[in-house]
Amino acid sequence: MTYTTQMDAAKKGILTKQMSDVLKDEFISKEDLLEGIANGTIVIPANKNHKNLRGIAIGKGLKTKVNVNLGVSQDKFDIELETNKVMKAIELKADAIMDLSTYGDTESFRKKLVEISPVMLGTVPMYDALVQFNHKDVKDITVDEIFQVVEQHAENGIDFLTIHAGLNKYAVERVDKNPRLTHIVSRGGAILYEWIKETGNENPFYEHFGRLLEICKKYDVTLSLGDGLRPGSIKDATDAPQIQELITLGELTKEAWKENVQVMIEGPGHVPLNEIAANMQIQKKLCHGAPFYVLGPLVTDIAPGYDHITSAIGGAIAATYGADFLCYVTPAEHLRLPDLDDIKEGVIASRIAAHAADIAKGIKGAIEWDNAMSKAREELNWKDQFALAIDPEKAIKYRESQMPEDEEVCAMCGDFCAVKRSKRVAKKDK
């Protein structure tokens, strides 16, 4: 039996190679996985041309996944460095990588990524439209040229595409009538806002959504419906433009599912702690349970240099209340392109947030990792503690920097080690 997409296969009861990969990594039954993909609450981004891909699923009942953003810019054009970032992200167990390059020979780098990456890859074709047609003003880039870039990314083997299809003319009116502190902070959203305002035409991704779906079906590309109007500041969170765009994304999700195209929904952004749960619930309701992919959310705007922490705080809460996929944020956010150290800090912070949420959600197998670490600590088994650590390298480095006289304990407690003392007393009572 043949199939066009992972969703089509699931509806036909076909277990694909990528689905088999997922069953090895997740505590989910074959039946529940097929049902989730068929009804849209689970996605497996898996372009037919990404030959060395390991299937990873995102969605209901699964472990929270983490994405890494990277890519070159005009001010920092270093392909070797970005390639090293890819390898570092994979080493750190990131689940996905997005190439957000905005300069140079983007297609060559994209093809290299597809060749070397076993994890799913994403891009934002609208960025690349400006790169490939940089001799033109934004308003002069044609609809055909925009879709030409979309198809190129799909043909290259990209597994999911961020497409800001919900930022239509009506949403533009909502932005103009509801002044924001930080207006539009999405690069893709700002480009389309300019294109719509300058041409007077409808967003091509919204007007020609069927054309977009045909490309996705051809290559089995997952749509990551972008939040072009996500809040870029705490003050703008959960405002009319954000919600208006989300309503439209929910409508488009149903259209995509009719054509067996998988969909994720992208979300905020900057959101105060007390509004995160509501944002997750609104998204799941308006977008019919489609997997939710969030940037952060950042819970305060005052921590440049530490936004991997503001993001991890928000990400843990967001995932607890329904987010399925966290886009990492590094200490370099709002400041510059991340280097290799920033990549590590961002991935580890997001993975901690994701795991903490998995415990809260009761994801099968999550708390067992913590229980194993606790057992190693109770036994003062340093070898196992390092093996179980999310970042063994850092744990070992800290331990070795201050070795105590009694190597069974740590330099903080020494002879006051509570574990050692209580175990000694307990043995006397036996």
N, C-alpha and C positions, 0 to 999 in steps of 0.2 A: 504494500500500500504506500502511495506517495503522499507527501505533504509539502506545503509551501513555507510555513513558519513553525516555530515551536508551539505557538498557540493552536495552530491548525492540527499539528500532530497530537497534541494533548486532547483535543476535541474528538479525534479519531481513535484515541486509546493507544497511540504509538509511543513507545518509550525510546527517545532519541539518545544518542551517545552522550550529549550534554546533560540530559536528565539522569542518566546512570552515574555521571560524575557527581551530581548533586546528592544522590542517594548515598554515596560513599562518605560524604562530608556532613550530612545533616541527619538529625533524628526525626525523619518524616517518612511516612509510608509511601509506596509507589502510588497508591490510590489517591492519597491526599495531595501529593505533588501534581499529579495529572489534573485533578479537580481544580487546584489553585491556579495552574497555568491556563486551563480552559476558561475559568471565570474571570481571569484578569487580576486576581489578588497576588499572584506570583509571576515574576518574569525571569527568563534566562536570556540575557542579551548574548546573541551568538550569530554573528554574521557568517554566512556560508563561505566567505573568502578568508576568514580568519582560521587558518588550518590547524594551528597548534594550540588552539584555545582549550582551556580547561573549564568546563561548564560550572558556573556559579549562579545560584539563584538568589533573588531578592524578593522579600515579601512576607506575607502572613505566616506566622508559625516558624520562621527561620531565624538564624542568627543575624544580628544587625551587621551590615556590611560597611566597609570604609573605602572611600575613593581618594585618590591623590591627583591634584592638579599640577601640571608643569607645562613647559613650552617656552620657546624663545620670543624675544621682543627686539625691536630696533635698538634699544639701549643696552640689551644684554643678549648678544647673538653668539651662543656657544653650544653647538650641537653635541659636542663630546660631553659637556657638563650635563645637558639634559638627558643624554643617553645613560650616563652614570646615575642620574636621579631615578630613571626607570628601573635600573637594576637594584638600586637601594630600596625603592618602594616595594619591589617584589620580594626582596630579602626580608623586609620588615612585615611581610604578610598582608600587604594591602590587597583588597579584592578587585580594585579597578583603577584605571589610570585615564585621566582626561588630558588630551593635548590641546592646550589653548594658545598655540603659537600664533603670533600676529605679524610675522616678518619672514622674508626669505623664501627659500624653496620648501614650502610647507609639505608638499606632496611627498617629496623624497623622505623627509623625516617621518611622515605618517606611515609610509610603506615599511620603513625600518622598524617602527614600533610594532606593527602587525607581525613582522617577521620574528621579533625577539620576545614578545610578550605572551605568556600563557594566560594572563588574566584579561578580562574584558576591557575594551578601549572605547572612549567616548571623545567627541569633538563638538565644536559649535560652528557649523558651516558658514553662518553669517559673518563671523570674524574673517574667515578665509575669503569670502567674496570681496571684502575690502582689500585684502592682500593681493588677490589675483587680478583685480581690476583697479589697482591703485592709481591708474592714470585718469580715473573718472571721479567726479563728485558722487556722493552717495545717491543722490536723486537720479543720477543718470545710469545707474546699474539696473539692467532690465530684469524682468521676472524670469525670462529664459536663462539669463546668466546666473541668477541666484540658484535656480534648480540645477543648472549645469554643475555648480559646485557641490550641491547636495548629493547628486548622483556620483560624482567623483569620490567623495568621502565614503559612500556606501560601497562602491566598486573596489576601493582600496582595502576594505575589510574592517571598517569601523563598526563596532557592535551596537553602540547607542549614540543617537544624535540629539543634542539639545536644540530644540526648535521652539522659538518664542511665538507660537501660533495664536496664543490667547490675547496678545497685545494688538487688538483690532482697533478700528476707528472709534468705536464706542468707548473702549478702554482709554484711548487717548483723550477723549472728552472728559472722562472721569478724572484723569490726571490734571487736566487744565482747569477743571472746576473745583478741585480739592488740593489747594497748595500744600506742598510738602517741605519739610526742612531740608531734605537731601534729594528731592526730585527723583530722578531715575539713576540708580547706581549699577544696574546690569548693563554690561557692555553691549550684549546682543539687543537688549531692550532699547538702549539709547540709539543704536544704529537704526532699528526699525521705526522708532518714534520719529527720528529725523527723516527717514524715507517717506513715511506716511504724511508728515506735515509738509514736506517740500514738494511731493508729487500730487498730493490730494487723493491718492489712490488707497485702496484697502491693502492691509498686510497681505503679501502674496501667499504666505503660508496658511493664512486663514481662508482667503478667497479661493485658493487652489489646493485645499487640503486633500482632496481626492488624488491629485497628482503626486503629492508627497507620499500618500499611502501606497501608491503603485510602486514607488521606488523602494519603500520599506519592505513590501511583500517580495519583490524581486530578489533582494539580498538577505532577507530576514533580519532587518534592522529594527531594534527597539526604539520607539520614540520616547525621549525624555522631554516632556512638554515643559518648557522653560518658564520661569517666573520673572519675566522682564520688568514687572512692577513690584518686585520684592522690596520690602522696606530696607533702607540703608542706614537707618538710625532708629533708636528706641522710640523716639517721638512718632515716627511714621508707621509703626507696627499696627497691623490689623486694621488698616484704613480702607476707605471705599475703593480706591484703585486696585489694591491688592486682592480684595475679595471679588471685585468685578472680574478680574482676570481669571481667578480660580473658578468662578461659575462657568466661564467660557471653556476652560480646560476640561471641566467635567463633561460638558456637551461633546467636545471633540474626542474625549476618551471613548465614549459610546460609538462614535463614528468609526474610530480605529478598530475597535473590537469586532464590529460587523465585518471588517475585512481581514480579521485574524492577525492584526498588527498589535504587538505587545506595547504597553504604555507604562511609563513611570511619570509621576508628577513632581516637579521641583518646587521647593518651598523656601520660606525666609531663612536666612537674612538676619536681621537684628530684631530681637523680640525680648521684652522683659520677662522675667521668670514667671510672673503671675498670668501671662497670656499664652505660654507655650502649649499647655495641655489643650486649651480651647482651639488654638490654631491646628493642632493635629486632628482633633475631632471634626472640625469644620472641613478640613481637606478630605478626610476619609468619607465624610457624608456627601460632599458635593462631587467628589470624583469616584464614587461608587466602589471604594475599597482598593483602588489602584495603589501600588507601592509608592511610598512617599520618600523623596530624596531631598535632604535639607542641607543647606550651607550653614553649619553651626547648629542652631542659631546662636549668635553672639548675644549675651545677656546684659552687656554694658558697652558703652562707646568710649570709655576713658582709658583703655589699656593697650595702646600701641606698643608692640614688642612682647606682649603677653596674650595676644588674641587666641593663641592655641588653648589657653586656659579658659578664657571667656566662652570660647566655642565648645570646649569639652563639657563645661557645666551645662550649657544649653542643649548640647547633643545628647547627654545622658537623660535629661528630662524628656526631650523630644522623642527619643527612641522608646522610653518607658511608656509614653502615651500614644505610640502609633507609627513614628518614623521608622523606615526600614533600611535606610541607606544614608550614611553620614558622609558629607564631603569635608575632608580635613581642612583645618585652618592652621597655618604655621605662625611662628613669632614674627615673620616678615609681612604678614597681612597688613595692607594699607601703606606699606613702607617701601618694599622692593620685591624683586623676584627672590624666592627662597633658595638658599644654598643647600648642600647635602645635610648639614647639621639641622637646618630648619625643617627639611623633609622628615628627618627622624623624629624631631620633637613633635611635629604635627601628626604624624602617623601614630606614634605611641599614645599621644593624648586622645586621639579619636578612637583608637582601639580600646583604651581603658573605658571611655564613655560608652562605647558600644557594648562591651562586656558587662559593665555595671547595669545597663538597661536590660540585657538578656537575663541577668539574674532576677531583676525586678519583674520581668514579663513571664518568668517561669519557663524559659526556653530549655528544653531537655538537654542535659549535658553541661549546661553553663556552670552551675554551682559546683560540679564535681572538680573542676580545675582549682577553685578556691579551697575546697576541702582537702585536696592533695597538698596544696601549699601549707595549709594550717597543720596538717599531719607532719610535714617535714619540719616546720618550726617547732612543734611540740617535741619532736625527737632531736632537735638541734642538729638536724641533718643538712648541712650547708650545701653539699653537692646537689641534693634534690631541690633545695630552695632555688639555686641558680638555674637548674634545668627547667624549673617551672615558671621562672620569672618572665614577664612579658618583654623585658629588656635585660637578658643575662649579662651582657657586656657592662652595663652601667652598675648593676648590682655587685658584680665581682670587683670592679674598679673601686667602688666605695668601701667594700669590705677590706680589700687589700691595702687601702690607704691608711687604715688605723687598726692594725692587728693587735688584739689584746694578749696579755700574758697567757691566759687560759684560752686556747684557740677553740674551745667548745662554745664559748659565749661571744658577745660582741663588745666593742669598746665603749658603748654607751652605758651598759649596765655592769659589765665585769662581774665581780663577786655578788652583786645585787640582782643578778639574773633571776627574774621571777619564775621562769620555766624550770630552770635547774633546781632552785630552792624548793619549789612546791613538789617537784617530782621526788626529790630526796626525802622530804617529809612524808609523802605518800607511801614511799617504800618502807619507811620505818613502821608505819601503822599496819602493814600487812603481816 
